[in-house]
Amino acid sequence: MSSRTLTPDTLQHGVLLKDTRRPEALPMPAAAPAKTGSRRSRLLLIGVPVFAMVTTGLGLWINHAAKFEDTDDAFIEADVHPISSRIVGDIQEVFVTDNQMVTKGQPLAKLDPRDYEMKLQAAQTALEQAAAQVPQAEAALTQARAASRQADAQVEASAAQLEKAHQDFDRAEKLRSNAGQAISKQDFDSMKAAFASATATHAATFASRDAAHAGVSTAEANLAVAKAGRDHAQAAVDDAQLQLSYTVLRAPEDGRIGKRSIQTGQHVQPGQALLAIVSTDNWVVANFKENQLSHMRVGQPVDITIDSIRGQHFTGHVDSFSPGTGAKFTLLPPDNATGNFTKVVQRLPVKILLKPEDAKAYADRISPGLSVIATVKVKE
């Protein structure tokens, strides 16, 4: 039987028969060399541009990393002014609502003022009484000074009379002794008595003058006491007016109302937190790692993105650096001198000021506590 090459379909006795050999026994067609070369060419055409793009992107990223330092550990900050009562009282009216914008000095709430109005009236009455005593003390001082001047004049008059009596007595004594008793004993005794009387009178006027001077000192002291009483009463009035003014709670700064817990009829105590005013002056506190600070300086520009305002970039600049890392201001700062030491990269808070125009345009959407990504340009 002659050998023959079987084809997939074999004609036997005029009938087309299927080839019953196993598929693996069939010879495999040879791969076309042209198609393999084409595939390699396509891979090269795709791979070279991709490699170039990756290399370029890596170079750009390295260049960017050398010029910029960024962190997502950053947040919006603002001054928060807690509002509390300085006196005891009951809330009579509330003038603001949640999230309302207020201006400095605007009334926020009012306490019942009747108790403090009565205290003010009592203080004003006491002031009137104390003030009335001042003119009386001034009049008494004027009278005492007049009496003092009169006493001084009496002293001068008595001194003159004493001098005359002394001279008369000297002459009488000489006449009585040297001239052979040229005057009678009665006249001599009269002059002697007049001299003694003038001496006593002069001493009495001296005592009166001292008393008058003491009266002046007393009147001056009484006037000082009266004025002090008047000033004390005026201070009491001022204090009562101040306490009365505390019945109206006012905004210390411009801002928005937050954390409001005040209600009409509420009894409040001094220092009790009632609401807060959040200032519209915002800034960013970004916590940079210590190894990011080597080229960072005050005044460098900062690009800022806020998570809650997508697609918007804000500009700012580095304002200042914290005097210590966050760990130093914790309640229990770490003591690395005890136990085993494990170095942990520290973060330093950096204050970044927003550009005023940007902050003002989005003032109603920028709030303290929002997350921020801050990118500082450290090199040109």
BALOBA-1460 file (C-alpha; in Angstrom, 3 decimals):
// residues 380
<rec num="1" residu="m" x="0.000" y="0.000" z="0.000"/>
<rec num="2" residu="s" x="1.550" y="3.210" z="-1.069"/>
<rec num="3" residu="s" x="1.938" y="6.031" z="1.431"/>
<rec num="4" residu="r" x="0.089" y="9.226" z="0.785"/>
<rec num="5" residu="t" x="-0.258" y="12.517" z="2.350"/>
<rec num="6" residu="l" x="-3.548" y="13.022" z="4.033"/>
<rec num="7" residu="t" x="-5.254" y="16.312" z="3.779"/>
<rec num="8" residu="p" x="-7.943" y="17.548" z="6.118"/>
<rec num="9" residu="d" x="-10.411" y="16.164" z="3.659"/>
<rec num="10" residu="t" x="-9.521" y="12.863" z="1.819"/>
<rec num="11" residu="l" x="-11.430" y="11.513" z="-1.094"/>
<rec num="12" residu="q" x="-11.923" y="7.714" z="-0.786"/>
<rec num="13" residu="h" x="-13.963" y="5.753" z="-3.233"/>
<rec num="14" residu="g" x="-15.382" y="8.941" z="-4.494"/>
<rec num="15" residu="v" x="-16.564" y="10.020" z="-1.051"/>
<rec num="16" residu="l" x="-15.094" y="12.943" z="0.791"/>
<rec num="17" residu="l" x="-13.944" y="11.741" z="4.232"/>
<rec num="18" residu="k" x="-12.968" y="13.853" z="7.203"/>
<rec num="19" residu="d" x="-9.426" y="13.508" z="8.497"/>
<rec num="20" residu="t" x="-9.677" y="11.525" z="11.727"/>
<rec num="21" residu="r" x="-6.168" y="12.250" z="12.973"/>
<rec num="22" residu="r" x="-5.769" y="14.112" z="16.309"/>
<rec num="23" residu="p" x="-5.323" y="17.842" z="16.002"/>
<rec num="24" residu="e" x="-1.983" y="17.770" z="17.733"/>
<rec num="25" residu="a" x="-0.683" y="15.452" z="15.108"/>
<rec num="26" residu="l" x="-1.327" y="17.988" z="12.425"/>
<rec num="27" residu="p" x="1.641" y="20.134" z="11.445"/>
<rec num="28" residu="m" x="1.536" y="23.749" z="12.818"/>
<rec num="29" residu="p" x="1.807" y="26.524" z="10.305"/>
<rec num="30" residu="a" x="5.028" y="28.519" z="10.531"/>
<rec num="31" residu="a" x="4.820" y="32.000" z="12.122"/>
<rec num="32" residu="a" x="5.036" y="34.846" z="9.748"/>
<rec num="33" residu="p" x="8.268" y="36.796" z="10.402"/>
<rec num="34" residu="a" x="6.738" y="39.976" z="9.021"/>
<rec num="35" residu="k" x="4.042" y="40.122" z="11.717"/>
<rec num="36" residu="t" x="6.595" y="39.745" z="14.606"/>
<rec num="37" residu="g" x="8.645" y="42.641" z="13.350"/>
<rec num="38" residu="s" x="5.557" y="44.780" z="13.080"/>
<rec num="39" residu="r" x="4.612" y="44.064" z="16.728"/>
<rec num="40" residu="r" x="8.060" y="45.076" z="17.926"/>
<rec num="41" residu="s" x="7.853" y="48.277" z="15.971"/>
<rec num="42" residu="r" x="4.511" y="49.109" z="17.568"/>
<rec num="43" residu="l" x="5.926" y="48.453" z="21.044"/>
<rec num="44" residu="l" x="8.859" y="50.736" z="20.342"/>
<rec num="45" residu="l" x="6.576" y="53.454" z="18.997"/>
<rec num="46" residu="i" x="4.473" y="53.330" z="22.175"/>
<rec num="47" residu="g" x="7.215" y="52.673" z="24.732"/>
<rec num="48" residu="v" x="9.614" y="55.444" z="23.733"/>
<rec num="49" residu="p" x="7.074" y="58.307" z="24.139"/>
<rec num="50" residu="v" x="5.798" y="56.812" z="27.395"/>
<rec num="51" residu="f" x="9.332" y="56.564" z="28.753"/>
<rec num="52" residu="a" x="10.011" y="60.129" z="27.668"/>
<rec num="53" residu="m" x="6.840" y="61.325" z="29.359"/>
<rec num="54" residu="v" x="7.666" y="59.502" z="32.580"/>
<rec num="55" residu="t" x="11.207" y="60.879" z="32.558"/>
<rec num="56" residu="t" x="9.947" y="64.402" z="31.907"/>
<rec num="57" residu="g" x="7.311" y="64.144" z="34.628"/>
<rec num="58" residu="l" x="9.872" y="62.849" z="37.106"/>
<rec num="59" residu="g" x="12.189" y="65.712" z="36.268"/>
<rec num="60" residu="l" x="9.405" y="68.248" z="36.694"/>
<rec num="61" residu="w" x="8.421" y="66.724" z="40.016"/>
<rec num="62" residu="i" x="12.019" y="66.841" z="41.267"/>
<rec num="63" residu="n" x="12.306" y="70.467" z="40.119"/>
<rec num="64" residu="h" x="9.023" y="71.321" z="41.865"/>
<rec num="65" residu="a" x="10.041" y="69.547" z="45.055"/>
<rec num="66" residu="a" x="13.251" y="71.558" z="45.159"/>
<rec num="67" residu="k" x="11.394" y="74.895" z="44.936"/>
<rec num="68" residu="f" x="8.284" y="74.247" z="47.038"/>
<rec num="69" residu="e" x="7.396" y="72.856" z="50.459"/>
<rec num="70" residu="d" x="3.817" y="71.823" z="51.086"/>
<rec num="71" residu="t" x="1.726" y="70.257" z="53.809"/>
<rec num="72" residu="d" x="-1.868" y="69.197" z="54.248"/>
<rec num="73" residu="d" x="-1.585" y="69.503" z="58.040"/>
<rec num="74" residu="a" x="-2.953" y="73.040" z="57.903"/>
<rec num="75" residu="f" x="-6.146" y="74.716" z="59.050"/>
<rec num="76" residu="i" x="-7.976" y="78.039" z="58.939"/>
<rec num="77" residu="e" x="-7.759" y="79.992" z="62.207"/>
<rec num="78" residu="a" x="-9.515" y="83.119" z="63.494"/>
<rec num="79" residu="d" x="-10.070" y="84.985" z="66.745"/>
<rec num="80" residu="v" x="-13.051" y="83.633" z="68.667"/>
<rec num="81" residu="h" x="-14.445" y="86.056" z="71.257"/>
<rec num="82" residu="p" x="-16.478" y="84.367" z="74.004"/>
<rec num="83" residu="i" x="-19.373" y="86.488" z="75.264"/>
<rec num="84" residu="s" x="-20.434" y="86.158" z="78.899"/>
<rec num="85" residu="s" x="-22.284" y="88.266" z="81.423"/>
<rec num="86" residu="r" x="-20.358" y="90.351" z="83.957"/>
<rec num="87" residu="i" x="-23.292" y="90.554" z="86.356"/>
<rec num="88" residu="v" x="-26.049" y="88.335" z="87.745"/>
<rec num="89" residu="g" x="-29.399" y="88.707" z="86.040"/>
<rec num="90" residu="d" x="-32.205" y="87.305" z="83.923"/>
<rec num="91" residu="i" x="-32.158" y="87.552" z="80.130"/>
<rec num="92" residu="q" x="-34.916" y="89.921" z="79.055"/>
<rec num="93" residu="e" x="-34.282" y="90.126" z="75.288"/>
<rec num="94" residu="v" x="-32.058" y="88.445" z="72.685"/>
<rec num="95" residu="f" x="-31.292" y="90.526" z="69.592"/>
<rec num="96" residu="v" x="-29.260" y="88.097" z="67.440"/>
<rec num="97" residu="t" x="-29.658" y="84.697" z="65.807"/>
<rec num="98" residu="d" x="-27.253" y="81.903" z="64.886"/>
<rec num="99" residu="n" x="-24.559" y="82.740" z="62.287"/>
<rec num="100" residu="q" x="-25.635" y="86.397" z="62.100"/>
<rec num="101" residu="m" x="-23.081" y="89.039" z="61.132"/>
<rec num="102" residu="v" x="-22.624" y="91.707" z="63.813"/>
<rec num="103" residu="t" x="-20.527" y="94.860" z="64.115"/>
<rec num="104" residu="k" x="-18.466" y="96.132" z="67.032"/>
<rec num="105" residu="g" x="-20.661" y="97.629" z="69.742"/>
<rec num="106" residu="q" x="-23.889" y="96.112" z="68.430"/>
<rec num="107" residu="p" x="-26.319" y="94.970" z="71.209"/>
<rec num="108" residu="l" x="-26.556" y="91.189" z="71.452"/>
<rec num="109" residu="a" x="-28.846" y="90.680" z="74.447"/>
<rec num="110" residu="k" x="-30.338" y="92.570" z="77.393"/>
<rec num="111" residu="l" x="-30.676" y="91.594" z="81.060"/>
<rec num="112" residu="d" x="-33.455" y="92.810" z="83.348"/>
<rec num="113" residu="p" x="-32.163" y="96.268" z="84.438"/>
<rec num="114" residu="r" x="-34.612" y="97.116" z="87.268"/>
<rec num="115" residu="d" x="-32.384" y="96.034" z="90.174"/>
<rec num="116" residu="y" x="-29.461" y="98.018" z="88.813"/>
<rec num="117" residu="e" x="-31.623" y="101.061" z="88.113"/>
<rec num="118" residu="m" x="-32.667" y="101.138" z="91.784"/>
<rec num="119" residu="k" x="-29.024" y="100.880" z="92.873"/>
<rec num="120" residu="l" x="-28.187" y="103.782" z="90.611"/>
<rec num="121" residu="q" x="-30.955" y="105.927" z="92.092"/>
<rec num="122" residu="a" x="-29.752" y="105.169" z="95.631"/>
<rec num="123" residu="a" x="-26.189" y="106.078" z="94.671"/>
<rec num="124" residu="q" x="-27.323" y="109.339" z="93.084"/>
<rec num="125" residu="t" x="-29.227" y="110.299" z="96.259"/>
<rec num="126" residu="a" x="-26.162" y="109.620" z="98.382"/>
<rec num="127" residu="l" x="-24.120" y="111.740" z="95.988"/>
<rec num="128" residu="e" x="-26.507" y="114.683" z="96.383"/>
<rec num="129" residu="q" x="-26.242" y="114.476" z="100.173"/>
<rec num="130" residu="a" x="-22.469" y="114.269" z="100.087"/>
<rec num="131" residu="a" x="-22.233" y="117.098" z="97.584"/>
<rec num="132" residu="a" x="-24.371" y="119.334" z="99.834"/>
<rec num="133" residu="q" x="-21.866" y="118.943" z="102.672"/>
<rec num="134" residu="v" x="-19.042" y="120.425" z="100.632"/>
<rec num="135" residu="p" x="-20.410" y="124.022" z="100.533"/>
<rec num="136" residu="q" x="-21.088" y="123.850" z="104.277"/>
<rec num="137" residu="a" x="-17.520" y="122.766" z="104.916"/>
<rec num="138" residu="e" x="-16.242" y="125.517" z="102.640"/>
<rec num="139" residu="a" x="-18.305" y="128.130" z="104.549"/>
<rec num="140" residu="a" x="-17.000" y="126.838" z="107.863"/>
<rec num="141" residu="l" x="-13.454" y="127.094" z="106.552"/>
<rec num="142" residu="t" x="-14.039" y="130.692" z="105.437"/>
<rec num="143" residu="q" x="-15.391" y="131.544" z="108.882"/>
<rec num="144" residu="a" x="-12.466" y="129.883" z="110.615"/>
<rec num="145" residu="r" x="-9.990" y="131.768" z="108.491"/>
<rec num="146" residu="a" x="-11.745" y="135.057" z="109.303"/>
<rec num="147" residu="a" x="-11.617" y="134.220" z="112.995"/>
<rec num="148" residu="s" x="-7.944" y="133.450" z="112.620"/>
<rec num="149" residu="r" x="-7.250" y="136.805" z="111.012"/>
<rec num="150" residu="q" x="-9.223" y="138.526" z="113.777"/>
<rec num="151" residu="a" x="-7.193" y="136.717" z="116.405"/>
<rec num="152" residu="d" x="-3.997" y="137.820" z="114.698"/>
<rec num="153" residu="a" x="-5.219" y="141.420" z="114.819"/>
<rec num="154" residu="q" x="-6.093" y="141.123" z="118.485"/>
<rec num="155" residu="v" x="-2.627" y="139.823" z="119.207"/>
<rec num="156" residu="e" x="-1.115" y="142.846" z="117.496"/>
<rec num="157" residu="a" x="-3.426" y="145.216" z="119.420"/>
<rec num="158" residu="s" x="-2.693" y="143.570" z="122.748"/>
<rec num="159" residu="a" x="1.015" y="143.727" z="121.989"/>
<rec num="160" residu="a" x="0.743" y="147.472" z="121.432"/>
<rec num="161" residu="q" x="-1.226" y="147.938" z="124.636"/>
<rec num="162" residu="l" x="1.298" y="145.836" z="126.510"/>
<rec num="163" residu="e" x="4.140" y="147.952" z="125.188"/>
<rec num="164" residu="k" x="2.407" y="151.194" z="126.258"/>
<rec num="165" residu="a" x="1.608" y="149.788" z="129.703"/>
<rec num="166" residu="h" x="5.191" y="148.649" z="130.070"/>
<rec num="167" residu="q" x="6.540" y="152.108" z="129.215"/>
<rec num="168" residu="d" x="4.105" y="153.832" z="131.582"/>
<rec num="169" residu="f" x="5.080" y="151.509" z="134.386"/>
<rec num="170" residu="d" x="8.792" y="152.107" z="133.756"/>
<rec num="171" residu="r" x="8.339" y="155.883" z="133.908"/>
<rec num="172" residu="a" x="6.224" y="155.625" z="137.053"/>
<rec num="173" residu="e" x="8.788" y="153.398" z="138.684"/>
<rec num="174" residu="k" x="11.604" y="155.884" z="137.939"/>
<rec num="175" residu="l" x="9.579" y="158.817" z="139.202"/>
<rec num="176" residu="r" x="8.692" y="156.935" z="142.318"/>
<rec num="177" residu="s" x="12.262" y="155.961" z="143.153"/>
<rec num="178" residu="n" x="14.558" y="158.655" z="141.753"/>
<rec num="179" residu="a" x="12.557" y="161.840" z="142.103"/>
<rec num="180" residu="g" x="11.622" y="161.389" z="145.659"/>
<rec num="181" residu="q" x="8.301" y="159.899" z="145.107"/>
<rec num="182" residu="a" x="7.135" y="162.439" z="142.506"/>
<rec num="183" residu="i" x="3.927" y="160.470" z="141.974"/>
<rec num="184" residu="s" x="1.628" y="159.078" z="144.537"/>
<rec num="185" residu="k" x="1.618" y="155.486" z="145.525"/>
<rec num="186" residu="q" x="-1.925" y="155.187" z="144.175"/>
<rec num="187" residu="d" x="-0.906" y="156.289" z="140.666"/>
<rec num="188" residu="f" x="2.073" y="153.979" z="140.789"/>
<rec num="189" residu="d" x="-0.098" y="151.031" z="141.773"/>
<rec num="190" residu="s" x="-2.561" y="151.866" z="139.004"/>
<rec num="191" residu="m" x="0.171" y="151.820" z="136.357"/>
<rec num="192" residu="k" x="1.555" y="148.626" z="137.775"/>
<rec num="193" residu="a" x="-1.870" y="147.007" z="137.629"/>
<rec num="194" residu="a" x="-2.405" y="148.287" z="134.058"/>
<rec num="195" residu="f" x="0.887" y="146.726" z="133.036"/>
<rec num="196" residu="a" x="-0.053" y="143.385" z="134.586"/>
<rec num="197" residu="s" x="-3.481" y="143.514" z="132.945"/>
<rec num="198" residu="a" x="-1.918" y="144.246" z="129.523"/>
<rec num="199" residu="t" x="0.443" y="141.330" z="129.979"/>
<rec num="200" residu="a" x="-2.401" y="138.971" z="130.772"/>
<rec num="201" residu="t" x="-4.495" y="140.290" z="127.904"/>
<rec num="202" residu="h" x="-1.629" y="139.765" z="125.487"/>
<rec num="203" residu="a" x="-1.194" y="136.177" z="126.668"/>
<rec num="204" residu="a" x="-4.940" y="135.604" z="126.245"/>
<rec num="205" residu="t" x="-4.894" y="136.892" z="122.671"/>
<rec num="206" residu="f" x="-2.013" y="134.548" z="121.909"/>
<rec num="207" residu="a" x="-4.124" y="131.623" z="123.115"/>
<rec num="208" residu="s" x="-7.103" y="132.842" z="121.107"/>
<rec num="209" residu="r" x="-4.953" y="133.109" z="118.014"/>
<rec num="210" residu="d" x="-3.684" y="129.521" z="118.443"/>
<rec num="211" residu="a" x="-7.261" y="128.327" z="118.851"/>
<rec num="212" residu="a" x="-8.301" y="130.207" z="115.720"/>
<rec num="213" residu="h" x="-5.434" y="128.649" z="113.755"/>
<rec num="214" residu="a" x="-6.487" y="125.207" z="115.028"/>
<rec num="215" residu="g" x="-10.025" y="126.005" z="113.935"/>
<rec num="216" residu="v" x="-8.741" y="126.706" z="110.427"/>
<rec num="217" residu="s" x="-6.950" y="123.344" z="110.351"/>
<rec num="218" residu="t" x="-10.108" y="121.624" z="111.571"/>
<rec num="219" residu="a" x="-12.228" y="123.353" z="108.941"/>
<rec num="220" residu="e" x="-9.757" y="122.393" z="106.220"/>
<rec num="221" residu="a" x="-9.864" y="118.780" z="107.379"/>
<rec num="222" residu="n" x="-13.676" y="118.854" z="107.426"/>
<rec num="223" residu="l" x="-13.674" y="120.237" z="103.897"/>
<rec num="224" residu="a" x="-11.323" y="117.474" z="102.771"/>
<rec num="225" residu="v" x="-13.593" y="114.864" z="104.372"/>
<rec num="226" residu="a" x="-16.627" y="116.395" z="102.689"/>
<rec num="227" residu="k" x="-14.928" y="116.362" z="99.302"/>
<rec num="228" residu="a" x="-13.761" y="112.776" z="99.833"/>
<rec num="229" residu="g" x="-17.315" y="111.802" z="100.721"/>
<rec num="230" residu="r" x="-18.568" y="113.501" z="97.605"/>
<rec num="231" residu="d" x="-15.927" y="111.739" z="95.462"/>
<rec num="232" residu="h" x="-16.779" y="108.420" z="97.078"/>
<rec num="233" residu="a" x="-20.453" y="108.973" z="96.346"/>
<rec num="234" residu="q" x="-19.573" y="109.903" z="92.760"/>
<rec num="235" residu="a" x="-17.558" y="106.693" z="92.421"/>
<rec num="236" residu="a" x="-20.561" y="104.756" z="93.707"/>
<rec num="237" residu="v" x="-22.727" y="106.443" z="91.072"/>
<rec num="238" residu="d" x="-20.187" y="105.627" z="88.353"/>
<rec num="239" residu="d" x="-20.066" y="102.015" z="89.511"/>
<rec num="240" residu="a" x="-23.865" y="101.787" z="89.532"/>
<rec num="241" residu="q" x="-23.977" y="103.243" z="86.021"/>
<rec num="242" residu="l" x="-21.326" y="100.768" z="84.899"/>
<rec num="243" residu="q" x="-23.236" y="97.860" z="86.406"/>
<rec num="244" residu="l" x="-26.367" y="99.100" z="84.668"/>
<rec num="245" residu="s" x="-24.509" y="99.267" z="81.355"/>
<rec num="246" residu="y" x="-23.544" y="95.612" z="81.797"/>
<rec num="247" residu="t" x="-27.221" y="94.694" z="81.436"/>
<rec num="248" residu="v" x="-26.728" y="95.151" z="77.672"/>
<rec num="249" residu="l" x="-24.307" y="92.645" z="76.140"/>
<rec num="250" residu="r" x="-22.470" y="94.149" z="73.174"/>
<rec num="251" residu="a" x="-20.207" y="92.752" z="70.471"/>
<rec num="252" residu="p" x="-16.513" y="93.426" z="71.197"/>
<rec num="253" residu="e" x="-15.508" y="93.012" z="67.527"/>
<rec num="254" residu="d" x="-16.972" y="92.493" z="64.072"/>
<rec num="255" residu="g" x="-17.789" y="88.882" z="63.275"/>
<rec num="256" residu="r" x="-20.391" y="86.149" z="63.102"/>
<rec num="257" residu="i" x="-22.458" y="84.701" z="65.915"/>
<rec num="258" residu="g" x="-21.613" y="81.128" z="66.856"/>
<rec num="259" residu="k" x="-22.264" y="78.648" z="69.649"/>
<rec num="260" residu="r" x="-25.314" y="80.575" z="70.854"/>
<rec num="261" residu="s" x="-26.876" y="79.109" z="73.990"/>
<rec num="262" residu="i" x="-28.621" y="82.204" z="75.348"/>
<rec num="263" residu="q" x="-32.396" y="82.180" z="75.746"/>
<rec num="264" residu="t" x="-34.992" y="84.678" z="76.976"/>
<rec num="265" residu="g" x="-35.714" y="84.230" z="80.684"/>
<rec num="266" residu="q" x="-32.436" y="82.447" z="81.339"/>
<rec num="267" residu="h" x="-30.752" y="83.256" z="84.671"/>
<rec num="268" residu="v" x="-27.074" y="83.894" z="84.057"/>
<rec num="269" residu="q" x="-24.023" y="84.194" z="86.280"/>
<rec num="270" residu="p" x="-20.832" y="86.214" z="85.754"/>
<rec num="271" residu="g" x="-18.435" y="84.392" z="83.451"/>
<rec num="272" residu="q" x="-21.077" y="82.024" z="82.076"/>
<rec num="273" residu="a" x="-20.512" y="81.437" z="78.337"/>
<rec num="274" residu="l" x="-23.549" y="82.568" z="76.374"/>
<rec num="275" residu="l" x="-22.326" y="82.804" z="72.767"/>
<rec num="276" residu="a" x="-19.213" y="83.480" z="70.712"/>
<rec num="277" residu="i" x="-18.254" y="85.915" z="67.980"/>
<rec num="278" residu="v" x="-15.956" y="84.553" z="65.294"/>
<rec num="279" residu="s" x="-13.828" y="87.250" z="63.708"/>
<rec num="280" residu="t" x="-13.786" y="87.626" z="59.937"/>
<rec num="281" residu="d" x="-10.006" y="88.129" z="59.978"/>
<rec num="282" residu="n" x="-8.776" y="84.644" z="59.084"/>
<rec num="283" residu="w" x="-5.308" y="83.199" z="58.706"/>
<rec num="284" residu="v" x="-3.743" y="79.774" z="58.163"/>
<rec num="285" residu="v" x="-1.717" y="77.738" z="60.641"/>
<rec num="286" residu="a" x="0.317" y="75.166" z="58.723"/>
<rec num="287" residu="n" x="2.285" y="72.524" z="60.617"/>
<rec num="288" residu="f" x="5.438" y="71.841" z="58.606"/>
<rec num="289" residu="k" x="7.920" y="69.099" z="59.377"/>
<rec num="290" residu="e" x="11.175" y="70.311" z="60.837"/>
<rec num="291" residu="n" x="13.116" y="69.105" z="57.782"/>
<rec num="292" residu="q" x="10.969" y="71.356" z="55.570"/>
<rec num="293" residu="l" x="11.972" y="74.577" z="57.324"/>
<rec num="294" residu="s" x="15.605" y="74.921" z="56.233"/>
<rec num="295" residu="h" x="14.814" y="77.282" z="53.336"/>
<rec num="296" residu="m" x="11.559" y="78.755" z="54.639"/>
<rec num="297" residu="r" x="11.594" y="82.465" z="55.475"/>
<rec num="298" residu="v" x="9.148" y="85.168" z="56.524"/>
<rec num="299" residu="g" x="7.519" y="86.870" z="53.538"/>
<rec num="300" residu="q" x="7.735" y="83.947" z="51.112"/>
<rec num="301" residu="p" x="4.643" y="83.506" z="48.896"/>
<rec num="302" residu="v" x="2.207" y="80.706" z="49.650"/>
<rec num="303" residu="d" x="-0.376" y="79.005" z="47.456"/>
<rec num="304" residu="i" x="-3.394" y="77.912" z="49.484"/>
<rec num="305" residu="t" x="-6.253" y="75.601" z="48.624"/>
<rec num="306" residu="i" x="-9.194" y="75.015" z="50.945"/>
<rec num="307" residu="d" x="-10.877" y="71.618" z="50.828"/>
<rec num="308" residu="s" x="-14.353" y="73.131" z="51.122"/>
<rec num="309" residu="i" x="-13.771" y="75.523" z="48.184"/>
<rec num="310" residu="r" x="-12.708" y="73.261" z="45.338"/>
<rec num="311" residu="g" x="-10.972" y="74.705" z="42.313"/>
<rec num="312" residu="q" x="-10.111" y="77.998" z="43.998"/>
<rec num="313" residu="h" x="-6.537" y="78.958" z="44.818"/>
<rec num="314" residu="f" x="-5.749" y="81.621" z="47.416"/>
<rec num="315" residu="t" x="-2.522" y="83.525" z="47.799"/>
<rec num="316" residu="g" x="-0.762" y="84.496" z="50.993"/>
<rec num="317" residu="h" x="2.632" y="84.864" z="52.588"/>
<rec num="318" residu="v" x="4.533" y="83.462" z="55.558"/>
<rec num="319" residu="d" x="3.956" y="85.780" z="58.516"/>
<rec num="320" residu="s" x="5.792" y="84.162" z="61.439"/>
<rec num="321" residu="f" x="7.017" y="80.941" z="63.000"/>
<rec num="322" residu="s" x="5.861" y="79.509" z="66.308"/>
<rec num="323" residu="p" x="8.398" y="79.796" z="69.167"/>
<rec num="324" residu="g" x="8.063" y="76.066" z="69.826"/>
<rec num="325" residu="t" x="6.842" y="72.854" z="68.266"/>
<rec num="326" residu="g" x="3.412" y="71.511" z="68.983"/>
<rec num="327" residu="a" x="4.836" y="68.953" z="71.399"/>
<rec num="328" residu="k" x="6.222" y="71.698" z="73.670"/>
<rec num="329" residu="f" x="2.778" y="73.218" z="74.212"/>
<rec num="330" residu="t" x="0.944" y="70.009" z="75.052"/>
<rec num="331" residu="l" x="-0.400" y="69.400" z="78.538"/>
<rec num="332" residu="l" x="2.303" y="66.783" z="79.174"/>
<rec num="333" residu="p" x="5.319" y="67.576" z="76.969"/>
<rec num="334" residu="p" x="7.601" y="64.598" z="76.270"/>
<rec num="335" residu="d" x="10.750" y="64.212" z="78.352"/>
<rec num="336" residu="n" x="13.368" y="62.642" z="76.103"/>
<rec num="337" residu="a" x="15.854" y="62.368" z="78.975"/>
<rec num="338" residu="t" x="13.909" y="59.464" z="80.472"/>
<rec num="339" residu="g" x="13.771" y="55.936" z="79.093"/>
<rec num="340" residu="n" x="14.714" y="54.882" z="75.592"/>
<rec num="341" residu="f" x="14.757" y="57.580" z="72.938"/>
<rec num="342" residu="t" x="12.985" y="57.228" z="69.596"/>
<rec num="343" residu="k" x="13.389" y="60.119" z="67.230"/>
<rec num="344" residu="v" x="10.095" y="61.474" z="65.920"/>
<rec num="345" residu="v" x="9.946" y="64.162" z="63.258"/>
<rec num="346" residu="q" x="8.480" y="67.266" z="64.911"/>
<rec num="347" residu="r" x="6.163" y="69.807" z="63.329"/>
<rec num="348" residu="l" x="6.376" y="73.565" z="63.784"/>
<rec num="349" residu="p" x="3.261" y="75.757" z="63.381"/>
<rec num="350" residu="v" x="3.749" y="78.461" z="60.747"/>
<rec num="351" residu="k" x="1.346" y="81.411" z="60.548"/>
<rec num="352" residu="i" x="0.314" y="82.313" z="56.999"/>
<rec num="353" residu="l" x="-1.700" y="85.432" z="56.209"/>
<rec num="354" residu="l" x="-4.227" y="85.327" z="53.392"/>
<rec num="355" residu="k" x="-4.337" y="88.051" z="50.783"/>
<rec num="356" residu="p" x="-7.058" y="90.448" z="52.013"/>
<rec num="357" residu="e" x="-8.831" y="90.590" z="48.661"/>
<rec num="358" residu="d" x="-9.075" y="86.803" z="48.453"/>
<rec num="359" residu="a" x="-10.238" y="86.435" z="52.040"/>
<rec num="360" residu="k" x="-12.869" y="89.160" z="51.647"/>
<rec num="361" residu="a" x="-14.302" y="87.644" z="48.472"/>
<rec num="362" residu="y" x="-14.961" y="84.330" z="50.239"/>
<rec num="363" residu="a" x="-15.561" y="85.661" z="53.756"/>
<rec num="364" residu="d" x="-18.871" y="83.837" z="54.071"/>
<rec num="365" residu="r" x="-17.284" y="80.481" z="53.169"/>
<rec num="366" residu="i" x="-13.992" y="80.666" z="55.076"/>
<rec num="367" residu="s" x="-14.422" y="79.461" z="58.644"/>
<rec num="368" residu="p" x="-11.963" y="78.459" z="61.382"/>
<rec num="369" residu="g" x="-11.112" y="74.772" z="61.439"/>
<rec num="370" residu="l" x="-11.363" y="74.121" z="57.686"/>
<rec num="371" residu="s" x="-8.629" y="71.915" z="56.240"/>
<rec num="372" residu="v" x="-6.071" y="73.587" z="53.981"/>
<rec num="373" residu="i" x="-3.194" y="72.577" z="51.733"/>
<rec num="374" residu="a" x="-0.415" y="75.157" z="51.936"/>
<rec num="375" residu="t" x="2.445" y="75.261" z="49.412"/>
<rec num="376" residu="v" x="5.326" y="77.628" z="50.182"/>
<rec num="377" residu="k" x="7.665" y="78.734" z="47.413"/>
<rec num="378" residu="v" x="11.085" y="78.556" z="49.068"/>
<rec num="379" residu="k" x="13.233" y="79.078" z="45.948"/>
<rec num="380" residu="e" x="12.915" y="81.091" z="42.757"/>
